[in-house]
Amino acid sequence: MSSTVPWGDPKRLLKRTGGAFLANPRHYDSHPTDPENDTDIDQCVQRLLDNDPTLKEINMNNMKRTPIPQLRRLLEALAYNDYCERLSLANMGLSDNDLAVLMPVLEINTGLRKLNLETNYLSGGFLIKFFQSALVNQTLEEVKASNQGTSFTYPEEKEIVDGIVENNGLTKVSISLRLQEDRQAVEKAMLRNGDLKRQRRRLEALEKKSSATVQN
């Protein structure tokens, strides 16, 4: 007698094989908890190239079936865009090579403020290069890079932290660090940069007020 097992019940999807329990691979690969994402990537690429001032955010989270050439075209289009401030690439199954073009893009782009790279497969070597590239313009403010499917060495962690601490633009960084001293160094740098940002805003406000007074 056969029966249909509902996809929503993972416990009933287990199959007994040789005394061990194995999860049904079809259920495992389906990722039923990942929300749907219907972002039109080609349209985003064109709007980036057109420097569309209304395009402030691109969310590609969970889009694991995105062809890598298509993703690279989007990143390349971002290089000279002035208006897109937030890019989310979380949980896309991306590796170092998939995002290699991101480093030269960061060295050109000055409009992007927030970048989410969480839950991918990015190595310590990649993150070292990433934070070094972010030092060129220091306009990126928030980076999420925790929960990577790879681990990195203590020397790599040190280099990553050095790149973060040296950057005066970053105000929020989410990354998995094993050493307490490294976590404290990043936290201290974020507090410092937050103070610098507030000082810049006060100075800009004073300059605008002074300029308005002169004009009147």
Sine and cosine of phi, psi and omega as CSV:
sin_phi,cos_phi,sin_psi,cos_psi,sin_omega,cos_omega
0.00,0.00,0.80,-0.61,-0.02,-1.00
-0.98,-0.21,0.41,-0.91,0.03,-1.00
-0.61,-0.79,0.41,-0.91,0.02,-1.00
-1.00,-0.09,0.80,-0.60,0.00,-1.00
-0.99,-0.11,0.84,-0.55,-0.01,-1.00
-0.92,0.38,0.66,-0.75,-0.02,-1.00
-0.90,0.44,-0.43,0.90,-0.07,-1.00
-0.97,0.24,-0.06,1.00,-0.04,-1.00
-0.90,-0.44,1.00,-0.02,-0.08,-1.00
-0.89,0.45,-0.50,0.86,-0.02,-1.00
-0.90,0.43,-0.57,0.82,-0.02,-1.00
-0.99,0.12,-0.11,0.99,0.02,-1.00
-1.00,0.07,-0.16,0.99,-0.02,-1.00
-0.94,0.34,0.67,-0.74,0.03,-1.00
-0.92,-0.38,0.68,-0.73,0.02,-1.00
-1.00,0.01,0.85,-0.53,-0.03,-1.00
-0.70,-0.72,0.90,-0.43,0.05,-1.00
0.85,0.53,0.57,0.82,0.04,-1.00
1.00,0.09,-0.10,0.99,0.00,-1.00
-0.92,-0.39,0.44,-0.90,0.01,-1.00
-0.99,-0.17,0.80,-0.60,0.01,-1.00
-0.86,-0.52,0.69,-0.72,0.03,-1.00
-0.96,0.29,0.60,-0.80,0.06,-1.00
-0.88,0.47,0.87,-0.49,-0.07,-1.00
-0.89,0.45,-0.50,0.87,0.02,-1.00
-0.90,0.44,-0.65,0.76,0.02,-1.00
-0.93,0.38,-0.65,0.76,-0.04,-1.00
-0.89,0.45,-0.65,0.76,-0.06,-1.00
-0.98,0.20,-0.24,0.97,-0.10,-1.00
-0.98,0.22,-0.35,0.94,0.00,-1.00
0.72,0.70,0.89,0.46,-0.10,-1.00
-0.90,0.43,-0.33,0.94,-0.04,-1.00
-1.00,0.09,-0.23,0.97,0.00,-1.00
-0.96,0.29,0.81,-0.58,0.01,-1.00
-0.93,0.38,0.48,-0.88,0.03,-1.00
-0.92,0.38,0.56,-0.83,0.04,-1.00
-0.68,-0.73,0.91,-0.42,-0.07,-1.00
-0.94,-0.34,0.47,0.88,0.02,-1.00
-0.85,0.53,0.76,-0.65,0.03,-1.00
-1.00,0.07,0.99,-0.17,-0.11,-0.99
-0.92,0.40,-0.69,0.73,0.00,-1.00
-0.87,0.49,-0.62,0.78,0.04,-1.00
-0.92,0.40,-0.63,0.78,0.03,-1.00
-0.90,0.44,-0.65,0.76,0.03,-1.00
-0.86,0.51,-0.72,0.69,-0.02,-1.00
-0.91,0.42,-0.65,0.76,0.00,-1.00
-0.92,0.38,-0.55,0.83,0.08,-1.00
-0.91,0.41,-0.70,0.71,0.01,-1.00
-0.90,0.43,-0.54,0.84,0.02,-1.00
-0.99,0.16,-0.07,1.00,-0.04,-1.00
0.83,0.56,0.73,0.68,-0.03,-1.00
-0.91,0.42,0.90,-0.44,-0.05,-1.00
-0.93,0.37,-0.24,0.97,-0.01,-1.00
-1.00,0.02,-0.15,0.99,0.01,-1.00
-1.00,0.01,0.99,-0.10,-0.05,-1.00
-0.99,-0.17,-0.38,0.93,-0.10,-0.99
-0.56,-0.83,0.63,-0.78,0.11,-0.99
-0.80,-0.60,0.85,-0.53,-0.03,-1.00
-0.91,-0.42,0.94,-0.35,0.03,-1.00
-0.90,-0.43,0.31,0.95,0.00,-1.00
-0.80,0.60,0.69,-0.73,0.09,-1.00
0.95,0.31,0.10,0.99,-0.02,-1.00
-1.00,0.05,0.93,0.36,-0.11,-0.99
-0.95,0.31,-0.31,0.95,-0.02,-1.00
-1.00,-0.03,0.09,1.00,0.00,-1.00
-0.91,0.42,0.82,-0.57,0.06,-1.00
-0.87,0.49,0.72,-0.70,-0.04,-1.00
-0.86,0.50,-0.65,0.76,0.07,-1.00
-0.84,0.54,-0.59,0.81,0.01,-1.00
-0.93,0.37,-0.66,0.75,0.05,-1.00
-0.89,0.46,-0.66,0.75,0.01,-1.00
-0.90,0.43,-0.60,0.80,0.04,-1.00
-0.89,0.45,-0.63,0.78,0.01,-1.00
-0.91,0.41,-0.69,0.72,0.00,-1.00
-0.91,0.42,-0.64,0.77,0.03,-1.00
-0.90,0.43,-0.61,0.79,0.02,-1.00
-0.93,0.38,-0.42,0.91,-0.01,-1.00
-0.95,0.30,-0.40,0.92,-0.14,-0.99
-0.78,0.63,-0.76,0.65,-0.09,-1.00
-0.96,-0.27,0.30,0.95,0.02,-1.00
-0.99,0.11,0.66,-0.75,-0.07,-1.00
-0.99,-0.16,-0.22,0.97,-0.22,-0.98
-0.91,-0.41,-0.48,0.88,-0.02,-1.00
-0.94,0.35,0.87,-0.50,-0.10,-1.00
-0.96,-0.27,-0.32,0.95,-0.08,-1.00
-0.69,-0.73,0.76,-0.64,0.04,-1.00
-0.75,-0.66,0.81,-0.58,-0.02,-1.00
-0.89,-0.46,0.86,-0.51,-0.02,-1.00
-0.79,-0.61,0.57,0.82,-0.07,-1.00
-0.97,0.22,0.56,-0.83,0.11,-0.99
0.82,0.58,0.75,0.66,0.04,-1.00
-0.93,-0.37,0.01,1.00,0.00,-1.00
0.94,0.34,0.53,0.85,-0.10,-1.00
-1.00,0.09,0.61,-0.79,0.06,-1.00
-0.94,-0.35,0.03,-1.00,-0.02,-1.00
-0.82,0.58,-0.76,0.66,-0.06,-1.00
-0.90,0.44,-0.54,0.84,-0.01,-1.00
-0.89,0.46,-0.52,0.85,-0.07,-1.00
-0.93,-0.38,0.31,0.95,-0.04,-1.00
-0.84,0.54,-0.55,0.84,-0.04,-1.00
-0.95,0.32,-0.25,0.97,-0.05,-1.00
-0.89,0.45,-0.57,0.82,-0.05,-1.00
-0.89,0.45,-0.80,0.60,0.05,-1.00
-0.89,0.46,-0.50,0.87,0.04,-1.00
-0.90,0.43,-0.68,0.73,0.02,-1.00
-0.89,0.46,-0.51,0.86,-0.02,-1.00
-0.97,0.23,-0.18,0.98,0.02,-1.00
-0.95,-0.31,-0.74,0.67,-0.11,-0.99
-0.94,0.35,0.68,-0.73,0.05,-1.00
-0.83,-0.56,0.11,0.99,-0.04,-1.00
-0.99,-0.14,-0.45,0.90,-0.05,-1.00
-0.93,0.36,0.75,-0.66,-0.02,-1.00
-0.92,-0.40,-0.57,0.82,-0.08,-1.00
-0.76,-0.64,0.73,-0.68,-0.04,-1.00
-0.70,-0.71,0.80,-0.60,0.00,-1.00
-0.92,-0.39,0.91,-0.42,0.01,-1.00
-0.88,-0.48,0.29,0.96,-0.10,-1.00
-0.88,0.47,0.46,-0.89,0.15,-0.99
0.84,0.54,0.83,0.56,0.13,-0.99
-0.78,-0.63,-0.48,-0.88,-0.03,-1.00
-0.76,-0.65,0.77,0.63,-0.06,-1.00
-1.00,-0.04,0.74,-0.67,-0.09,-1.00
-1.00,0.09,0.16,-0.99,0.08,-1.00
-0.88,0.47,-0.63,0.78,0.03,-1.00
-0.87,0.49,-0.65,0.76,0.03,-1.00
-0.90,0.44,-0.72,0.70,-0.05,-1.00
-0.92,0.40,-0.53,0.85,0.09,-1.00
-0.87,0.49,-0.77,0.64,-0.01,-1.00
-0.90,0.43,-0.61,0.79,-0.01,-1.00
-0.87,0.49,-0.78,0.62,-0.04,-1.00
-0.95,0.32,-0.44,0.90,0.11,-0.99
-0.93,0.36,-0.64,0.76,0.03,-1.00
-0.92,0.40,-0.57,0.82,0.01,-1.00
-0.92,0.39,-0.31,0.95,0.02,-1.00
-0.96,0.29,-0.37,0.93,-0.08,-1.00
-0.86,0.51,-0.77,0.63,-0.02,-1.00
-0.96,-0.26,-0.47,0.88,0.00,-1.00
0.82,0.57,0.61,0.79,0.04,-1.00
-0.98,-0.22,-0.24,0.97,0.07,-1.00
-0.96,0.29,0.74,-0.67,-0.08,-1.00
-0.95,-0.31,-0.60,0.80,-0.05,-1.00
-0.76,-0.64,0.74,-0.67,0.02,-1.00
-0.73,-0.68,0.78,-0.63,0.11,-0.99
-0.93,-0.38,0.89,-0.46,-0.05,-1.00
-0.65,-0.76,0.40,0.92,-0.03,-1.00
-0.99,0.13,0.15,-0.99,0.10,-0.99
0.87,0.49,0.73,0.68,0.09,-1.00
-0.99,0.11,0.52,-0.85,-0.03,-1.00
-0.99,0.16,0.14,0.99,0.05,-1.00
-0.81,-0.59,0.37,-0.93,0.04,-1.00
-0.94,-0.34,0.37,-0.93,0.05,-1.00
-0.78,-0.63,0.35,-0.94,-0.11,-0.99
-0.97,0.23,0.22,-0.98,0.04,-1.00
-0.89,0.46,-0.68,0.73,0.07,-1.00
-0.87,0.49,-0.61,0.80,0.04,-1.00
-0.91,0.42,-0.67,0.74,0.02,-1.00
-0.86,0.52,-0.67,0.75,0.01,-1.00
-0.88,0.48,-0.68,0.73,-0.01,-1.00
-0.92,0.38,-0.61,0.79,0.06,-1.00
-0.88,0.48,-0.74,0.67,-0.01,-1.00
-0.89,0.46,-0.64,0.77,0.03,-1.00
-0.85,0.52,-0.68,0.74,0.01,-1.00
-0.91,0.41,-0.59,0.81,0.02,-1.00
-0.94,0.35,-0.74,0.67,-0.06,-1.00
-0.90,0.43,-0.56,0.83,-0.02,-1.00
-0.95,0.31,-0.31,0.95,-0.08,-1.00
-1.00,0.05,0.86,-0.52,-0.01,-1.00
-1.00,0.02,-0.03,1.00,-0.03,-1.00
-0.99,-0.11,-0.47,0.88,-0.05,-1.00
-0.94,0.34,0.77,-0.63,0.03,-1.00
-0.89,-0.46,-0.19,0.98,0.03,-1.00
-0.45,-0.89,0.86,-0.51,0.03,-1.00
-0.75,-0.66,0.81,-0.58,0.05,-1.00
-0.93,-0.36,0.93,-0.37,-0.05,-1.00
-0.44,-0.90,0.56,-0.83,-0.03,-1.00
-1.00,0.09,0.93,-0.38,0.02,-1.00
-0.87,-0.49,0.68,-0.73,-0.07,-1.00
-1.00,0.07,-0.55,0.84,-0.06,-1.00
-1.00,0.03,0.74,-0.67,0.00,-1.00
-0.88,0.47,-0.62,0.78,-0.01,-1.00
-0.90,0.44,-0.56,0.83,0.04,-1.00
-0.94,0.34,-0.66,0.75,0.04,-1.00
-0.88,0.47,-0.65,0.76,0.02,-1.00
-0.92,0.38,-0.60,0.80,0.02,-1.00
-0.90,0.44,-0.67,0.75,0.02,-1.00
-0.92,0.39,-0.69,0.72,0.01,-1.00
-0.87,0.50,-0.68,0.73,0.01,-1.00
-0.89,0.45,-0.66,0.75,0.01,-1.00
-0.90,0.43,-0.61,0.79,0.01,-1.00
-0.92,0.40,-0.63,0.78,0.06,-1.00
-0.90,0.43,-0.68,0.74,0.04,-1.00
-0.86,0.51,-0.74,0.67,-0.05,-1.00
-0.93,0.37,-0.53,0.85,0.07,-1.00
-0.89,0.45,-0.65,0.76,0.05,-1.00
-0.91,0.43,-0.68,0.74,0.02,-1.00
-0.88,0.47,-0.64,0.77,0.00,-1.00
-0.90,0.43,-0.67,0.74,0.02,-1.00
-0.91,0.41,-0.62,0.79,0.04,-1.00
-0.90,0.44,-0.66,0.75,0.01,-1.00
-0.90,0.43,-0.65,0.76,0.00,-1.00
-0.90,0.43,-0.66,0.75,0.03,-1.00
-0.90,0.44,-0.66,0.75,0.02,-1.00
-0.90,0.44,-0.68,0.74,0.02,-1.00
-0.89,0.45,-0.64,0.77,0.00,-1.00
-0.90,0.43,-0.65,0.76,0.02,-1.00
-0.91,0.41,-0.64,0.77,0.00,-1.00
-0.91,0.41,-0.64,0.77,0.03,-1.00
-0.91,0.41,-0.67,0.75,0.01,-1.00
-0.90,0.43,-0.66,0.75,0.01,-1.00
-0.91,0.41,-0.65,0.76,0.01,-1.00
-0.90,0.43,-0.65,0.76,0.01,-1.00
-0.91,0.41,-0.60,0.80,0.00,-1.00
-0.91,0.41,-0.67,0.74,0.00,-1.00
-0.89,0.45,-0.66,0.75,-0.03,-1.00
-0.92,0.39,-0.54,0.84,0.00,-1.00
-0.98,0.19,0.00,0.00,0.00,0.00
